[in-house]
Amino acid sequence: MAEQRLLEDRRAKFAIGDVVRHRAFPFRGVIYDVDPTFANTEEWWQSIPEQVRPKKDQPYYHLLAENDQTTYEAYVSEQNLLSDETGEPCLHPLVDEMFESLKDGRYLVRNRTAN
């Protein structure tokens, strides 16, 4: 029973293609990968100030991110993300490579064929 609850707690709230925004910082992005729990380096995690450091036992998301000045890739804990309700497309240059189109606030993953 406790194991089932743990699995349910780790189920990702967001999915690949979802457009999200950061809860505290002014950036938004498209999710292109999801880790069920923290999967970055200990050094990266320790670099976050302790008072705002997120727990490791939650989903973490890889984003094609953007702010007013630039585009970049970000790695963000679930607790720090909210759905982006603007309906605006993301301008990150890799969006067109990974996704087909924006429909109802979610990008559709581009089908890829193996060579």
OpenMM code with the backbone's topology and positions (N, CA, C; nanometers):
from openmm import Vec3, app, unit

residues = "MET ALA GLU GLN ARG LEU LEU GLU ASP ARG ARG ALA LYS PHE ALA ILE GLY ASP VAL VAL ARG HIS ARG ALA PHE PRO PHE ARG GLY VAL ILE TYR ASP VAL ASP PRO THR PHE ALA ASN THR GLU GLU TRP TRP GLN SER ILE PRO GLU GLN VAL ARG PRO LYS LYS ASP GLN PRO TYR TYR HIS LEU LEU ALA GLU ASN ASP GLN THR THR TYR GLU ALA TYR VAL SER GLU GLN ASN LEU LEU SER ASP GLU THR GLY GLU PRO CYS LEU HIS PRO LEU VAL ASP GLU MET PHE GLU SER LEU LYS ASP GLY ARG TYR LEU VAL ARG ASN ARG THR ALA ASN".split()
positions = [
    Vec3(0.0830, -0.1199, 0.0000),
    Vec3(0.0000, 0.0000, 0.0000),
    Vec3(0.0872, 0.1261, 0.0000),
    Vec3(0.1878, 0.1294, 0.0841),
    Vec3(0.2759, 0.2460, 0.0895),
    Vec3(0.3543, 0.2604, -0.0410),
    Vec3(0.3939, 0.1463, -0.1013),
    Vec3(0.4663, 0.1505, -0.2273),
    Vec3(0.3789, 0.2078, -0.3384),
    Vec3(0.2496, 0.1696, -0.3414),
    Vec3(0.1571, 0.2217, -0.4419),
    Vec3(0.1419, 0.3733, -0.4261),
    Vec3(0.1325, 0.4201, -0.3031),
    Vec3(0.1196, 0.5642, -0.2788),
    Vec3(0.2431, 0.6382, -0.3258),
    Vec3(0.3616, 0.5786, -0.3017),
    Vec3(0.4851, 0.6406, -0.3464),
    Vec3(0.4871, 0.6535, -0.4981),
    Vec3(0.4444, 0.5500, -0.5697),
    Vec3(0.4379, 0.5547, -0.7149),
    Vec3(0.3401, 0.6614, -0.7623),
    Vec3(0.2261, 0.6724, -0.6965),
    Vec3(0.1280, 0.7745, -0.7337),
    Vec3(0.1825, 0.9145, -0.7098),
    Vec3(0.2567, 0.9326, -0.5990),
    Vec3(0.3147, 1.0627, -0.5677),
    Vec3(0.4159, 1.1053, -0.6732),
    Vec3(0.4828, 1.0083, -0.7380),
    Vec3(0.5856, 1.0397, -0.8367),
    Vec3(0.5302, 1.0553, -0.9772),
    Vec3(0.4021, 1.0305, -0.9970),
    Vec3(0.3441, 1.0467, -1.1301),
    Vec3(0.3534, 1.1935, -1.1700),
    Vec3(0.4049, 1.2173, -1.2873),
    Vec3(0.4282, 1.3539, -1.3332),
    Vec3(0.2963, 1.4274, -1.3570),
    Vec3(0.2917, 1.5502, -1.3120),
    Vec3(0.1750, 1.6362, -1.3318),
    Vec3(0.1697, 1.6898, -1.4746),
    Vec3(0.2869, 1.7104, -1.5349),
    Vec3(0.2970, 1.7647, -1.6697),
    Vec3(0.3516, 1.6586, -1.7645),
    Vec3(0.3306, 1.6805, -1.8943),
    Vec3(0.3727, 1.5832, -1.9951),
    Vec3(0.4597, 1.6501, -2.1017),
    Vec3(0.5281, 1.5687, -2.1788),
    Vec3(0.6079, 1.6193, -2.2898),
    Vec3(0.5157, 1.6963, -2.3850),
    Vec3(0.5601, 1.8162, -2.4207),
    Vec3(0.4809, 1.9030, -2.5070),
    Vec3(0.4029, 2.0091, -2.4323),
    Vec3(0.3857, 1.9930, -2.3012),
    Vec3(0.3134, 2.0946, -2.2237),
    Vec3(0.3942, 2.2241, -2.2177),
    Vec3(0.3245, 2.3361, -2.2222),
    Vec3(0.3866, 2.4673, -2.2058),
    Vec3(0.3653, 2.5074, -2.0594),
    Vec3(0.4756, 2.5388, -1.9926),
    Vec3(0.4717, 2.5703, -1.8495),
    Vec3(0.5483, 2.6991, -1.8237),
    Vec3(0.5299, 2.7521, -1.7050),
    Vec3(0.6074, 2.8689, -1.6626),
    Vec3(0.6591, 2.8427, -1.5220),
    Vec3(0.7676, 2.9104, -1.4875),
    Vec3(0.8268, 2.8937, -1.3550),
    Vec3(0.7451, 2.9717, -1.2534),
    Vec3(0.7289, 2.9141, -1.1383),
    Vec3(0.6495, 2.9749, -1.0313),
    Vec3(0.7137, 3.1036, -0.9786),
    Vec3(0.8470, 3.1111, -0.9725),
    Vec3(0.9130, 3.2252, -0.9096),
    Vec3(0.9950, 3.3113, -1.0053),
    Vec3(1.0416, 3.2529, -1.1144),
    Vec3(1.1288, 3.3267, -1.2060),
    Vec3(1.0575, 3.3520, -1.3387),
    Vec3(1.0934, 3.4608, -1.4069),
    Vec3(1.0209, 3.4997, -1.5286),
    Vec3(1.0653, 3.4237, -1.6540),
    Vec3(1.0365, 3.2942, -1.6572),
    Vec3(1.0592, 3.2199, -1.7807),
    Vec3(0.9522, 3.1143, -1.7985),
    Vec3(0.9380, 3.0724, -1.9229),
    Vec3(0.8415, 2.9700, -1.9595),
    Vec3(0.9079, 2.8767, -2.0580),
    Vec3(0.8442, 2.7654, -2.0892),
    Vec3(0.9052, 2.6750, -2.1841),
    Vec3(0.8182, 2.5553, -2.2154),
    Vec3(0.8717, 2.4715, -2.3054),
    Vec3(0.8049, 2.3492, -2.3478),
    Vec3(0.8799, 2.2313, -2.2877),
    Vec3(0.8064, 2.1392, -2.2274),
    Vec3(0.8683, 2.0195, -2.1700),
    Vec3(0.9064, 1.9243, -2.2827),
    Vec3(1.0334, 1.8814, -2.2827),
    Vec3(1.0762, 1.7838, -2.3838),
    Vec3(1.1232, 1.6525, -2.3226),
    Vec3(1.1347, 1.6451, -2.1906),
    Vec3(1.1690, 1.5199, -2.1231),
    Vec3(1.1298, 1.5325, -1.9769),
    Vec3(1.1062, 1.4160, -1.9129),
    Vec3(1.0650, 1.4126, -1.7726),
    Vec3(1.1463, 1.3059, -1.7005),
    Vec3(1.2005, 1.3412, -1.5847),
    Vec3(1.2642, 1.2445, -1.4955),
    Vec3(1.1695, 1.2213, -1.3779),
    Vec3(1.1397, 1.0953, -1.3413),
    Vec3(1.0465, 1.0704, -1.2306),
    Vec3(1.0964, 1.1252, -1.0969),
    Vec3(1.2284, 1.1337, -1.0805),
    Vec3(1.2906, 1.1967, -0.9641),
    Vec3(1.4157, 1.2685, -1.0137),
    Vec3(1.4793, 1.3430, -0.9262),
    Vec3(1.5986, 1.4200, -0.9601),
    Vec3(1.7032, 1.3315, -1.0279),
    Vec3(1.7570, 1.3774, -1.1416),
    Vec3(1.8565, 1.2998, -1.2156),
    Vec3(1.9673, 1.3896, -1.2714),
    Vec3(2.0036, 1.4908, -1.1964),
    Vec3(2.1134, 1.5789, -1.2356),
    Vec3(2.2272, 1.5537, -1.1370),
    Vec3(2.3314, 1.6332, -1.1427),
    Vec3(2.4453, 1.6110, -1.0546),
    Vec3(2.4198, 1.6658, -0.9143),
    Vec3(2.4891, 1.6085, -0.8182),
    Vec3(2.4812, 1.6568, -0.6802),
    Vec3(2.5327, 1.8003, -0.6728),
    Vec3(2.6359, 1.8294, -0.7499),
    Vec3(2.6925, 1.9653, -0.7534),
    Vec3(2.5865, 2.0661, -0.7994),
    Vec3(2.5096, 2.0322, -0.9020),
    Vec3(2.4034, 2.1205, -0.9519),
    Vec3(2.2999, 2.1446, -0.8425),
    Vec3(2.2589, 2.0373, -0.7763),
    Vec3(2.1559, 2.0470, -0.6713),
    Vec3(2.2065, 2.1306, -0.5535),
    Vec3(2.3314, 2.1076, -0.5136),
    Vec3(2.3888, 2.1825, -0.4007),
    Vec3(2.4080, 2.3301, -0.4337),
    Vec3(2.4159, 2.3648, -0.5620),
    Vec3(2.4349, 2.5050, -0.5999),
    Vec3(2.3092, 2.5893, -0.5780),
    Vec3(2.1961, 2.5235, -0.5574),
    Vec3(2.0711, 2.5953, -0.5305),
    Vec3(2.0711, 2.6354, -0.3831),
    Vec3(2.0417, 2.7608, -0.3514),
    Vec3(2.0386, 2.8015, -0.2101),
    Vec3(1.9467, 2.7098, -0.1282),
    Vec3(1.9958, 2.6678, -0.0130),
    Vec3(1.9252, 2.5686, 0.0692),
    Vec3(1.7814, 2.6087, 0.1007),
    Vec3(1.7568, 2.7367, 0.1257),
    Vec3(1.6222, 2.7799, 0.1632),
    Vec3(1.5201, 2.7636, 0.0502),
    Vec3(1.5663, 2.7508, -0.0748),
    Vec3(1.4739, 2.7317, -0.1876),
    Vec3(1.5023, 2.6024, -0.2651),
    Vec3(1.5926, 2.5202, -0.2129),
    Vec3(1.6308, 2.3965, -0.2819),
    Vec3(1.5137, 2.2974, -0.2807),
    Vec3(1.4700, 2.2526, -0.3981),
    Vec3(1.3574, 2.1583, -0.4031),
    Vec3(1.3999, 2.0172, -0.3616),
    Vec3(1.3029, 1.9390, -0.3195),
    Vec3(1.3293, 1.8000, -0.2836),
    Vec3(1.3615, 1.7211, -0.4097),
    Vec3(1.4372, 1.6152, -0.3912),
    Vec3(1.4774, 1.5312, -0.5039),
    Vec3(1.3703, 1.4307, -0.5445),
    Vec3(1.2813, 1.3960, -0.4528),
    Vec3(1.1853, 1.2872, -0.4771),
    Vec3(1.0553, 1.3368, -0.5404),
    Vec3(1.0690, 1.4077, -0.6503),
    Vec3(0.9551, 1.4573, -0.7270),
    Vec3(0.9971, 1.4599, -0.8731),
    Vec3(0.9032, 1.4666, -0.9650),
    Vec3(0.9421, 1.4760, -1.1059),
    Vec3(1.0202, 1.6054, -1.1343),
    Vec3(1.1162, 1.5921, -1.2254),
    Vec3(1.1939, 1.7050, -1.2754),
    Vec3(1.1765, 1.7087, -1.4265),
    Vec3(1.1702, 1.8287, -1.4811),
    Vec3(1.1373, 1.8475, -1.6219),
    Vec3(1.2503, 1.9179, -1.6961),
    Vec3(1.2762, 1.8708, -1.8170),
    Vec3(1.3701, 1.9350, -1.9088),
    Vec3(1.2874, 2.0266, -1.9986),
    Vec3(1.3241, 2.1539, -2.0020),
    Vec3(1.2475, 2.2522, -2.0776),
    Vec3(1.3307, 2.3180, -2.1871),
    Vec3(1.2648, 2.3451, -2.2986),
    Vec3(1.3165, 2.4406, -2.3965),
    Vec3(1.2621, 2.5735, -2.3468),
    Vec3(1.3458, 2.6488, -2.2788),
    Vec3(1.3001, 2.7655, -2.2031),
    Vec3(1.3293, 2.8962, -2.2753),
    Vec3(1.2543, 2.9988, -2.2340),
    Vec3(1.2746, 3.1327, -2.2883),
    Vec3(1.2358, 3.2361, -2.1838),
    Vec3(1.3032, 3.3507, -2.1910),
    Vec3(1.2632, 3.4677, -2.1138),
    Vec3(1.2665, 3.5864, -2.2096),
    Vec3(1.2600, 3.7070, -2.1591),
    Vec3(1.2562, 3.8247, -2.2457),
    Vec3(1.3855, 3.8468, -2.3245),
    Vec3(1.4974, 3.7893, -2.2782),
    Vec3(1.6250, 3.8151, -2.3422),
    Vec3(1.6794, 3.7006, -2.4275),
    Vec3(1.6480, 3.5753, -2.3929),
    Vec3(1.7165, 3.4640, -2.4572),
    Vec3(1.6373, 3.3337, -2.4494),
    Vec3(1.6879, 3.2324, -2.5195),
    Vec3(1.6344, 3.0974, -2.5074),
    Vec3(1.7454, 3.0078, -2.4532),
    Vec3(1.7077, 2.9024, -2.3846),
    Vec3(1.8045, 2.8131, -2.3222),
    Vec3(1.7328, 2.6856, -2.2804),
    Vec3(1.8061, 2.5905, -2.2240),
    Vec3(1.7452, 2.4707, -2.1693),
    Vec3(1.7492, 2.4805, -2.0181),
    Vec3(1.6423, 2.4339, -1.9536),
    Vec3(1.6324, 2.4413, -1.8082),
    Vec3(1.5910, 2.3057, -1.7526),
    Vec3(1.6272, 2.2821, -1.6266),
    Vec3(1.5915, 2.1611, -1.5543),
    Vec3(1.5195, 2.2072, -1.4284),
    Vec3(1.3897, 2.1755, -1.4161),
    Vec3(1.3069, 2.2379, -1.3129),
    Vec3(1.2242, 2.1329, -1.2391),
    Vec3(1.2164, 2.1466, -1.1080),
    Vec3(1.1344, 2.0569, -1.0266),
    Vec3(0.9860, 2.0857, -1.0483),
    Vec3(0.9053, 1.9834, -1.0292),
    Vec3(0.7609, 1.9994, -1.0488),
    Vec3(0.7024, 2.1078, -0.9590),
    Vec3(0.7496, 2.1174, -0.8351),
    Vec3(0.6934, 2.2157, -0.7413),
    Vec3(0.7110, 2.3589, -0.7899),
    Vec3(0.8045, 2.3808, -0.8828),
    Vec3(0.8310, 2.5160, -0.9314),
    Vec3(0.7660, 2.5481, -1.0652),
    Vec3(0.6792, 2.4600, -1.1135),
    Vec3(0.6155, 2.4829, -1.2429),
    Vec3(0.4650, 2.5008, -1.2318),
    Vec3(0.4128, 2.5833, -1.3192),
    Vec3(0.2690, 2.6054, -1.3350),
    Vec3(0.2354, 2.5944, -1.4832),
    Vec3(0.1141, 2.5593, -1.5148),
    Vec3(0.0711, 2.5593, -1.6546),
    Vec3(0.0750, 2.7018, -1.7077),
    Vec3(0.1203, 2.7164, -1.8304),
    Vec3(0.1201, 2.8476, -1.8950),
    Vec3(-0.0124, 2.8595, -1.9693),
    Vec3(-0.0919, 2.9551, -1.9316),
    Vec3(-0.2266, 2.9706, -1.9865),
    Vec3(-0.2340, 3.0758, -2.0975),
    Vec3(-0.1197, 3.1284, -2.1416),
    Vec3(-0.1236, 3.2374, -2.2397),
    Vec3(-0.1662, 3.1912, -2.3785),
    Vec3(-0.1366, 3.0653, -2.4119),
    Vec3(-0.1652, 3.0164, -2.5466),
    Vec3(-0.0644, 3.0635, -2.6494),
    Vec3(0.0361, 3.1376, -2.6060),
    Vec3(0.1390, 3.1906, -2.6953),
    Vec3(0.2392, 3.0810, -2.7315),
    Vec3(0.2882, 3.0809, -2.8550),
    Vec3(0.3902, 2.9825, -2.8923),
    Vec3(0.5227, 3.0134, -2.8231),
    Vec3(0.6051, 2.9109, -2.8062),
    Vec3(0.7394, 2.9303, -2.7515),
    Vec3(0.8344, 2.9538, -2.8679),
    Vec3(0.9306, 3.0421, -2.8476),
    Vec3(1.0187, 3.0851, -2.9552),
    Vec3(1.1548, 3.0160, -2.9547),
    Vec3(1.1741, 2.9189, -2.8681),
    Vec3(1.3016, 2.8472, -2.8635),
    Vec3(1.3257, 2.7829, -2.9998),
    Vec3(1.4463, 2.7959, -3.0570),
    Vec3(1.4713, 2.7437, -3.1914),
    Vec3(1.4572, 2.5923, -3.2056),
    Vec3(1.4678, 2.5161, -3.0986),
    Vec3(1.4550, 2.3702, -3.1086),
    Vec3(1.3103, 2.3219, -3.1053),
    Vec3(1.2167, 2.4109, -3.0751),
    Vec3(1.0758, 2.3705, -3.0699),
    Vec3(1.0322, 2.3111, -3.2036),
    Vec3(1.0674, 2.3755, -3.3135),
    Vec3(1.0261, 2.3264, -3.4457),
    Vec3(1.0916, 2.1944, -3.4824),
    Vec3(1.2083, 2.1656, -3.4261),
    Vec3(1.2743, 2.0377, -3.4527),
    Vec3(1.2087, 1.9227, -3.3767),
    Vec3(1.1608, 1.9506, -3.2560),
    Vec3(1.1069, 1.8452, -3.1701),
    Vec3(0.9555, 1.8291, -3.1789),
    Vec3(0.8878, 1.9373, -3.2144),
    Vec3(0.7418, 1.9361, -3.2089),
    Vec3(0.6816, 1.9825, -3.3409),
    Vec3(0.5597, 1.9357, -3.3675),
    Vec3(0.4902, 1.9718, -3.4912),
    Vec3(0.4161, 2.1040, -3.4789),
    Vec3(0.3203, 2.1096, -3.3882),
    Vec3(0.2376, 2.2296, -3.3778),
    Vec3(0.1844, 2.2442, -3.2362),
    Vec3(0.1358, 2.3633, -3.2066),
    Vec3(0.0766, 2.3943, -3.0772),
    Vec3(-0.0740, 2.3793, -3.0894),
    Vec3(-0.1323, 2.2921, -3.0069),
    Vec3(-0.2761, 2.2705, -3.0107),
    Vec3(-0.3289, 2.2612, -2.8686),
    Vec3(-0.4218, 2.3503, -2.8344),
    Vec3(-0.4825, 2.3529, -2.7010),
    Vec3(-0.3788, 2.3610, -2.5898),
    Vec3(-0.2763, 2.4444, -2.6082),
    Vec3(-0.1764, 2.4666, -2.5047),
    Vec3(-0.0696, 2.3597, -2.4940),
    Vec3(-0.0655, 2.2661, -2.5883),
    Vec3(0.0339, 2.1582, -2.5851),
    Vec3(0.0919, 2.1399, -2.7247),
    Vec3(0.2222, 2.1216, -2.7284),
    Vec3(0.2885, 2.0921, -2.8549),
    Vec3(0.2778, 1.9427, -2.8837),
    Vec3(0.2537, 1.9100, -3.0096),
    Vec3(0.2470, 1.7715, -3.0531),
    Vec3(0.3871, 1.7265, -3.0920),
    Vec3(0.4280, 1.6125, -3.0377),
    Vec3(0.5631, 1.5610, -3.0626),
    Vec3(0.5758, 1.5226, -3.2096),
    Vec3(0.6854, 1.5636, -3.2708),
    Vec3(0.7131, 1.5333, -3.4117),
    Vec3(0.7491, 1.3853, -3.4220),
    Vec3(0.6854, 1.3152, -3.5151),
    Vec3(0.7193, 1.1747, -3.5399),
    Vec3(0.8568, 1.1691, -3.6029),
    Vec3(0.9379, 1.0796, -3.5533),
    Vec3(1.0726, 1.0621, -3.6077),
    Vec3(1.0855, 0.9197, -3.6580),
    Vec3(1.1485, 0.9039, -3.7718),
    Vec3(1.1727, 0.7714, -3.8255),
    Vec3(1.3203, 0.7389, -3.8169),
    Vec3(1.3501, 0.6141, -3.7857),
    Vec3(1.4899, 0.5708, -3.7750),
    Vec3(1.5460, 0.5465, -3.9144),
    Vec3(1.6727, 0.5771, -3.9331),
    Vec3(1.7394, 0.5547, -4.0623),
    Vec3(1.8027, 0.4176, -4.0643),
] * unit.nanometer
topology = app.Topology()
chain = topology.addChain("A")
for resn in residues:
    res = topology.addResidue(resn, chain)
    for name in ("N", "CA", "C"):
        topology.addAtom(name, app.Element.getBySymbol(name[0]), res)
